[in-house]
Amino acid sequence: MIDRARVAHAIISLGSNIEREQNLPAAVRCLRRHRHIDVEHVSRVYETEPATGAGGGPPFYNAAMLVATDLSPVELRRELRAVEAALGRQRTDDRNAPRTIDLDLAYFDAMAKDFGDWRLPDPEAATAPHVAVPIADVAPDWVHPELGNTMAEIASGLKWPHGPARAVTSLHLDTPFVVRAPEDFDTVDEGYAPRMEELVRQQLLELGEEPEREGLVRTPLRVAKALDFLTSGYSTSVEEAVNGAIFDAEGAEEMVLVRDIEFYSVCEHHMLPFFGKAAIAYLPDKRIIGLSKLARITDVFARRLQVQERLTNQVADAVQQVLDPHGVAVVMDGKHLCMMMRGVQKQESSMVTSAMRGTFKSDARTRNEFLDLIRR
């Protein structure tokens, strides 16, 4: 996970003109899953003509992303090259050659430095429309450390050599896990996550199955999409879930409780589901949170490989961090298929976990009031 004491912000420029509908979302997915990179925002996708001398290659899809990271510029660039290699990029001396994916570090905070064969900021961020326009889309107020202009100002002063780029409305990258339109998750089809699909196919072979038979031919695709959804918590954050829905509430001092919040997660020991209901309460200290946001915070952590004990504490800590209330209480009651379907096979068993913070931990009367309310 990112060390917040060392966090920096960077802008990454993306481009693809080989299987671009597949490779651009795949690159975003890889970076969203990186333990040392938080993708905060991704631009729209723009279709641009290849540079002069590119031999009439196919048009590019270009985008940009704003990220937080605790990596150094050299380490971050190394990780970008690793993603490129994983997606089949083979770099050559021809800078205009078609490519599966191009991931370039355009900015790193306000750093201006020459690294030998590359530099920050990327010179093309101020001269090339296919780089500058997506950056201006994702971070219009970002200031070029040497020119002193914002990216919105820089982009507005550049001319496209082949006419303005076309914004691609059929491709959405700025979502935690559904990276392609239309928005209905289940309609995303071929070429969704080729590496994951191949792993599922190999697993079917290990089980003695025939992946090409009628009932299984699309199973790798379905499993890849299902796992992407069930683990989408890795690709989002509490900040995204809350989305600024914190409100002043002078005089609000009594307990706020939301109970019967359904949650679904995946046990990290056997990768089997566990599910149940959560109750979350807090004692406000002049601030309250939008009602649905407690459920969304729960999903951020539930949609990961988990154990219920950790999940309960993560939800409590997140509410405490977001609101800084007098106290937080979380109780989760879950059924675990790893115990119900296998092992001791006890179908009626359930697990109850709790996490108390602040007044709920120090004051027995407050804690008992909460526990009495959730039993009703």
N, C-alpha and C positions, 0 to 999 in steps of 0.2 A: 504494500500500500504506500501511497505518497506520503513522504515526510513533509508535513505542512510547514515546518520551520525552515525548509530549504526550497519552498515552491517558487517557481518562476513561470512566466507566461510566454508562450511562443505561438507563432503562426506557421502552419505547414501548408504548402501549396501542392495540390494534387492534379494529375493529368493522366489520361489514358485514351489511346485510339486503337487498341486491340481488345476485342471483347469488352468494350468499355462499360456496357450496362452491367456486366458481371464483376469486373475487376475494381471499379471505383467503389461500389458498396462493400466488396470484400476487404479492401484496404481500410475503410472506415471501421468495419467490424473488428479487424485485427487491432487497430489502435484503441478502440473503445475497451477492448479486453485486456489491454496492457496494464500491468500492476503499477507502473510508474508514470502513466499518462492518463489524465482526466480530460476527455473531450468535452469542452464547454459549449461550443457552438460550431455548426458547419454551414457554409454558405449554400446558396442555390448552385445548381449545376449549369454551366454554360457550354454550348457547343461552339467550337472555334475551328477555323481552318488551320491546317499545318503551316509551319513557317516556310518561307521561300527556300527552295532547294531541298524540300523534303520528298521530292520525287512523286508528287501527287498522291501522297498517302491519305488515308481516311481522316475525316475531321476528328478533333479531340473533344473529349469531355473534360472540362476544367472546374476545379472547386478549391476552396480553402477552408481550413479549420483553425479555430482558436483553442489551444490546449493549455492546461496547467501541468507542470512536471517538476520532479525533484532531480531529474537528470541534468548533467552539464550539456552544453551545446554539442560537444563531440560525442558524448554518449547518446544523446537523442538522435543525432544524425546517423550513428551506427545502427540504432534500432530501426530507423526508417529504411535503411538499406537492407536490413534483415527481412522486413516485411516485403520489400520489393522482390528480393530473391525468392521468398516463399510463394509469391504470386507469379513467378516465372520471368521476372525482368532480367534481361541480360544486357548489361551496359556495354556500349561500344564507343569508339572515338567520334562517331557520327551523332552530334547533339540533336539532329533533326530526325533521327530514325524513329519509326513507329515503336511503341512500347506498350506492354501490358499495363504498367503502372509507373508513375513518376511521383516520388514523394520528396519534396525539397524543403529544407528549413529556410523560411523567408525572413523571419524575425525571431529574436530571443531577447525579451525585455527591451531595454534601450541599448543593447550591445552593438558596438561598431568595431569589428575586428577582422583582420586578415588571417586566415588559417592556412595559407599556402595555396592549395588548389581550390579553395572556396572561401567565401567571406560572408560576414553578417554586417548589415542586412544583405539579402540577396539582391544584386544589382538590378535584376529583372523586376523586382517589386516596384521600382520607380520608372521603368522604361517599357515594360511589356504589358499590353492590355490584358492578355489572357492570364497573367499573374496578378496584376494590380486590381482588376475589377472584382474577381471573387474575394480578394482580401478586403477591399472596400465594402463589400457586401457583409462580410462577417465581422469586421472591426473598422467601421468608418472613421472613428476618432483616434485610431492608432497613429502616433506621430513618428515619422521617419527620423531617426536620431541624428542624421547628418544634414538633411534638407530642411527639417523643421516643419514640413507640411504634413497634414493629415492624409490618410489613405483616400478619403473621399475627395480631397482636393487633387491629389496626384492622379487618381483614376479619371476624374472629370477632364483633365487636361491632355489625356492620351487619345490618339486616333487609331482605330482598328484598320489594319492594312487591307482587309477584305470586307469591310463593312461591319456593323455592330454584331456582337455575338448574340446567339439566340438562347434565352433562358429555357432550360429543359424542364417542363412541368411534369413529365412522367417519371422523374427520378428524384426521390426525396432521401437525403442523407442525414438530416438533422432530427433524428428520433433515436431513442435508446436501442431499439432492436429491430424495428420494421424499417428497412432501409430502402424500400422501393414502393412507389405508388402502384396500384391504388392502396388506400389505407387499410382495407380489410386484410388482416394478416394471412389468412388462408388462401388468398388469391395469388400471392407471390409464387411463381412457378419455377420453370426450368432454370438450372444454373444458380440456385439460391446460395449454396455453400458447398462447392465441389469437394473440398478437402474433408469436411465433416461427413458428407454423403458417402464418400469412398470408405471412410472408416466404418460407417454403419454397414456398408456392403460387405466389408471384410469380416465384420462380426457375424453377419448372417452366414457366411461361408464357414466360420469356425463352429457355428452351431449345427452344421450339417444341412443347412437349408440351401435352396436354389434361388438366388436373388432375382433371377429372370422370370420366375413363374408369375402367373397373372396376379396373385394376391400380394406379391412382394415387390413387383417391379418399381413401384413408386414409394416404397417404404423408406429407403434412405433419405429421400427428399422430405417426407413427412416427419421423420425422426429429427432431421436437422432443424426444421422449422420449430418443432415442438421443444427441443432442447434450447434453442435460441430464446423462445418465449419464457420457458421455465427458469432460465438463468439470466433473464434480462436485468436483474438487480445489479449484476456486475457492470452494466453499461449505463447506469443512471446514478443519481445521487440524491441525497436528502434535499439539497437545495433545489434541484429540478422538481422533486415531488411537492415541496411546499410552495414553490413558485411565488414567493413573496406574500402569501396569504397569512400574515401576522398583523393583528390589529390591536390598537390601544383600547384598553377597557378599564379606565379608572374606576375603582370601586368594586371590580369583579374579584372577589376573594374566596368564594365558595368553590367546592370541588366541581370540576367538569369531568364527566365520565361518559365514554362511548364503549359500549359492550357489544358482544356478538359480532365482532369483526371477523369475517371468514378469512382464513389464510390457507395457502397451499404452498408447500415447500418440497424439497428433495433431500433425503438423508444422504449425508456425505459418505457414510460407511458402505451402503449398498446401492446407492442411487435409486432408491425406491421412494415413492411419495410419502409424506406425512402431512396431515391437514387437521384443521380444527377451528376454534374460535378464540379471539383475544379480547380482553378488556383493558382499556387504557384510561387512566385518570391523571389529572394534574391539578394543582392548586395554583391559580394564576397569581402573578406578581405584576399587575398592570397591563399584561398582554395576554391575548387569546389567539388561538389558531383556527383557521377554517375547518369546519367539521369534517369534511372528507379527507383532510390532509393526514389525520392520524391513520386512516386506512391506507393511504398512499405510502406513508413512511413504513408501515408494516410490510407492504409489498416490496419496497426497496430491498429489505433484508431477507424476506421470505423467498424471493425469487433468486436464490443462490443455493449452492450446495451447503447444507446447514446441519446443525444439531439444535434441538429446541432450546436447550439451556443458553447457548450463545445468542440465538435469535431473540429471546426474551430480553436479555441484557442490552443488545444492540438497539432495539426499539426504545427501551427506557432511556438509554444514553442519548439517542438522537433527539427525543422530545425534550430532554433536559437541556441539551445544547442549543436547540432552536429557540426555546421559550425562556429559559432561565427562570422557571417557576419556583415556588416554595417547595414543591415536591412532585414526584412522578411515581405512578404505580402501574405495573403491567403484569397481568396474569394470562397465561396461555394454556389451553386445554387441547391436546392433540392426540390423534390416533396415527400409529406408525405401521405402515404396511410391511416394513422389515421385521416387525414382531408378529403381525397378524397373518401374513402370507407364508412366512418361512420361520425358521427357528422354533420357538415354543408354540407358534400358531394359536395365540390367544386373541380371538376376534373382539372381545368386549373390553380389552385393556385400553387404558388411556394414560397419558402423561400430563401432569400439571406442573408448570414452572412459574415462578414469580420473580419480579425484580422491583425493589423499592428504593426510592431515592428521596433525600431530603426529609420533609416532615412525615412522609409515609413510613419512613424507616425509624425515625426518632420518636414519633408520637403514636403510642398504641391505640389511642382513641380514633385518630384519623385513619390509621390502617384498618381498624375493625369496622369503621363506617364504610370504607371502600369494599371490604370483603363481604359485609352484609348486603350491600347494594347489588353486587354481581351475583349473589346467590338467589335473588328474588326472581 
